[in-house]
Amino acid sequence: MSAVQTMSETAMDPILKVEHLSMKFGGLIAINDLSLEAKRGDITAIIGPNGAGKTTVFNCITGFYKPTGGMLTLTRKTGEKYLLERLPDFQITHKAKVARTFQNIRLFSGLTVLENLLVAQHNPLMKSSGYTILGLLGLPAYKRAVAESTEKARYWLEKINLIDRADDPAGDLPYGDQRRLEIARAMCTDPELLCLDEPAAGLNPRESSQLNELLLDIRRETGTSILLIEHDMAVVMEISDHVVVLEYGTKISDGKPEEVRNDPKVIAAYLGVEDEEIAELIEEVDAPHVADPADVAVAQLAKEAVTEIAQEEAAAKVEEPKVKPARKKPAAKSASATRAKKPSEGSK
Ligand SMILES: Nc1ncnc2c1ncn2[C@@H]1O[C@H](COP(=O)(O)OP(=O)(O)OP(=O)(O)O)[C@@H](O)[C@H]1O
């Protein structure tokens, strides 16, 4: 931060700036020159078909992977900036104040619900215990830290309506409750950026709606910025301020939910469209008066897909549990599908 930058200017900075991120696994390019921003206080969703690179982006942000290239800048409320690609993962949590949840639930199922939230506060507790000695002596500073940690844990248990189950093993909770407990556990570290990897996976519509309320409440009450990977469009479209769409490690769209939702590129990529389906449509609209048959075909596919999404959402309201949508288009077909959209470029 420059010396003349004021606190209010800092508040306007994006909390996270990803610049030219790339991640290769051997010959596989999982992320290719990706740039995006998450604004402070926003709920930003990263969406895209299976294998698009969403979790890889999260793993780079949270220090699980060291990116092959690019910069990830986290700006704290105080104005301190952290280059996440240079920090070990524990410092990303404790210094940069980034917390995350995983696609697969990772609670300590044998510990109680309350203990899971206390374990998340292990660091301040250890510090105040003088790394055990002061704790053994039962000094007031340690007792105070224990009381504060328990109070924070109880606050989050109230928020997620699990206070009555505080002493039950976490593994005994229903799936949806375990998902909310994971979010509460992440919140116990007082993050400024909360990264949630598919928090609605496996939830039924009622649980998804509780999740939406919880995330909006977290944002409202704590001002925490949220970065979300999610396949459940009901969650994404309802609560996100900003949506970034990836396909094959590249950004294909970026904007407000309604803009992204109607972007033909997104619909074709996210829902998956077979090559033959595009080719047939192009043939249908390839009349002399049509300037660009490919655009017309994609627009028509987009319209059909929007209807399909609406029908799926309506069906999901009566069905449970929800399953992650499978992608129709196999990865190997992507390049040819893109070519098929522009026959004027490819076939002439
Ligand atoms: N550790 C790894 N080693 C090798 N390849 C990997 C590794 N992690 C991810 N990949 C590959 O990188 C690509 C992107 O995977 P990633 O898990 O980030 O996608 P995703 O968008 O999160 O998918 P999903 O929606 O299915 O979770 C995939 O081709 C995947 O196989």
The ligand as an SDF file (V2000), in Angstrom:
LIG
                    3D

 31 33  0  0  0  0  0  0  0  0999 V2000
   -3.3290  -32.8050   -8.1300 N   0  0  0  0  0  0  0  0  0  0  0  0
   -3.6490  -32.9610   -9.4070 C   0  0  0  0  0  0  0  0  0  0  0  0
   -2.8880  -33.6890  -10.2420 N   0  0  0  0  0  0  0  0  0  0  0  0
   -3.1980  -33.8150  -11.5470 C   0  0  0  0  0  0  0  0  0  0  0  0
   -4.2750  -33.2530  -12.1320 N   0  0  0  0  0  0  0  0  0  0  0  0
   -5.0750  -32.5220  -11.3390 C   0  0  0  0  0  0  0  0  0  0  0  0
   -4.8090  -32.3220   -9.9450 C   0  0  0  0  0  0  0  0  0  0  0  0
   -5.7920  -31.5220   -9.4260 N   0  0  0  0  0  0  0  0  0  0  0  0
   -6.6230  -31.2490  -10.4460 C   0  0  0  0  0  0  0  0  0  0  0  0
   -6.2010  -31.8330  -11.5820 N   0  0  0  0  0  0  0  0  0  0  0  0
   -6.8190  -31.7440  -12.9180 C   0  0  0  0  0  0  0  0  0  0  0  0
   -7.0360  -30.3710  -13.1750 O   0  0  0  0  0  0  0  0  0  0  0  0
   -8.2860  -30.1830  -13.8510 C   0  0  0  0  0  0  0  0  0  0  0  0
   -9.1620  -29.2600  -13.0520 C   0  0  0  0  0  0  0  0  0  0  0  0
   -9.5950  -29.9630  -11.8870 O   0  0  0  0  0  0  0  0  0  0  0  0
  -10.4530  -29.2580  -10.7390 P   0  0  0  0  0  0  0  0  0  0  0  0
  -10.6590  -30.2640   -9.6680 O   0  0  0  0  0  0  0  0  0  0  0  0
   -9.8090  -27.9830  -10.3650 O   0  0  0  0  0  0  0  0  0  0  0  0
  -11.8140  -28.9580  -11.5130 O   0  0  0  0  0  0  0  0  0  0  0  0
  -13.2050  -28.4910  -10.9060 P   0  0  0  0  0  0  0  0  0  0  0  0
  -13.7060  -27.4230  -11.7990 O   0  0  0  0  0  0  0  0  0  0  0  0
  -13.0630  -28.1660   -9.4690 O   0  0  0  0  0  0  0  0  0  0  0  0
  -14.0700  -29.8070  -11.0940 O   0  0  0  0  0  0  0  0  0  0  0  0
  -15.3120  -30.3510  -10.2260 P   0  0  0  0  0  0  0  0  0  0  0  0
  -16.4510  -29.4440  -10.4980 O   0  0  0  0  0  0  0  0  0  0  0  0
  -15.5200  -31.7140  -10.7840 O   0  0  0  0  0  0  0  0  0  0  0  0
  -14.8880  -30.3690   -8.7970 O   0  0  0  0  0  0  0  0  0  0  0  0
   -8.8770  -31.5660  -14.0420 C   0  0  0  0  0  0  0  0  0  0  0  0
   -8.5280  -32.0230  -15.3230 O   0  0  0  0  0  0  0  0  0  0  0  0
   -8.2000  -32.3810  -12.9690 C   0  0  0  0  0  0  0  0  0  0  0  0
   -8.1160  -33.7280  -13.3260 O   0  0  0  0  0  0  0  0  0  0  0  0
  1  2  1  0
  2  3  1  0
  2  7  2  0
  3  4  2  0
  4  5  1  0
  5  6  2  0
  6  7  1  0
  6 10  1  0
  7  8  1  0
  8  9  2  0
  9 10  1  0
 10 11  1  0
 11 12  1  0
 11 30  1  0
 12 13  1  0
 13 14  1  0
 13 28  1  0
 14 15  1  0
 15 16  1  0
 16 17  2  0
 16 18  1  0
 16 19  1  0
 19 20  1  0
 20 21  2  0
 20 22  1  0
 20 23  1  0
 23 24  1  0
 24 25  2  0
 24 26  1  0
 24 27  1  0
 28 29  1  0
 28 30  1  0
 30 31  1  0
M  END
$$$$
